[in-house]
């Protein structure tokens, strides 16, 4: 870990926020998929689920802000020996934990356990994705060395990753899917766009006017995901997750707005608040890795969101899971080898 004096306070705060958002995402998703779409509780699940769709993009943007900085010396050797190797070790450790849990509580079928071990427990896909971004980090760092090329990259990402694919979901425009796919365009697709975006926003000095425009667009993004999902779900008479896609423009706007908002709130913290943020942030990876186990264990104890109105129970249960996962992460961080490689 970095010394406190070298840490970036708003990135630490974003990491905490994104971690809590992921927990909400994973406890709101079940009710969102299973409850009747016209019920109040489904509306609650939809609101929470819509708001936290920018959680994973925020994680990626944080990584981009740190790893794509040309002033930070990161060699290809370090990427493999220090960063990717740590993720692989963490993945293997937690997969043993989760597969053991699966064996004792769900199924003893060896084939299904092997498949689960290879594919990863549902939240550990993130480690695969981050490894992929680490692999192309040296290439992307060449792009971020030049501001004009960085902007060009982000413009391409905006159209090819966020706007055009969403527009092609409109039935009358679906005929253009074939020519669009025949371009065989991949460079700025997926989470690489968020990776570069995080770096760009971390370095970009935005005026108050620009920030107000960003906040307005971000609010529009949140509203679009919430109301658009309600409209699409009503139209199809089932829960429709089209606008939940992290690559589409509404979630991109959510992510940009929250990133910028937290970045420019960094001067509002007292020294005690900063220290609290630093302390919580260093346990966030362990919280992320362990929270799915906590969710499942609580569910086995019949502790879930259904005991009252979901507007109340989702954040309450998320807070409980966050605290328990924090305790687990705190304990694991006290074990030297575990701290270095696992959390």
ABEGO torsion letter per residue (X at the ends): XBBAAABBAAAAAAAAAAAAAAAAAAAAAAAAAABBAABAAAAAAAAAAAAAAAAAAAAAAAAAAAAABAABBBBAAAAAAAAAAAAAAAAAAAAAAAAAAAAAAABABAAAAAAAAAAEBAAAAAAAAAAAAAAAAAAAAAAAABAAAAAAAAAAAAAAAAAAAAAAABAAAAAAAAAAAAAGBAAABEAAAAAAAAAAAAABBBBAAAAAAAAAAAAAAAAAAAAAAAAAAAAAGBBBAAAABAABAAAAAAAAAAAAAAAAAAAABBAAAAAAAAAAAAAAAAAAAAAAAAAAAAAAAGBBAAABBAAAAAAAAAAAAAAAAAAAAAAAAABAAAAAAAX
